[in-house]
């Protein structure tokens, strides 16, 4: 299982979600820019479900981003 989504309160950062050892874990990555490559910023604690991880690290509302 691999999943990714932009973070709500952190523009320019993306959450990559993986399953490791029966638990869900996320890596927050700073998005690539014209001057810098993407960088791993933070690895989350282990969660029992994707819903628990998304409760602590919500996804950005894509409709609002497209309107801006």
NORWO-V296124 format. One record per pair of residues at least 6 apart in sequence whose C-alpha atoms are under 7 Angstrom apart, sorted by the first residue. I is the first residue (numbers start at 1). J is the second residue. Records with the same first field share a line. If there is no record, write none. Layout:
I->J  J
//
This chain:
1->18  19
2->17  18
3->16  17  18
4->14  15  16  17
5->14  15  16  59
6->13  14  15  59  60
7->13  14  15  57  58  59  60
8->58  59  60  61
12->30  31
13->28  29  30  31
14->28  29  30  31
15->26  27  28  29
16->26  27  28
17->24  25  26  27
18->24  25  26
19->25
23->46  47  48
24->46  47  48  49  50
25->44  45  46  47
26->43  44
27->40  42  43  44
28->40  41  42  43
29->38  39  40  41
30->38  39  40  41
31->38
32->38
47->53
//
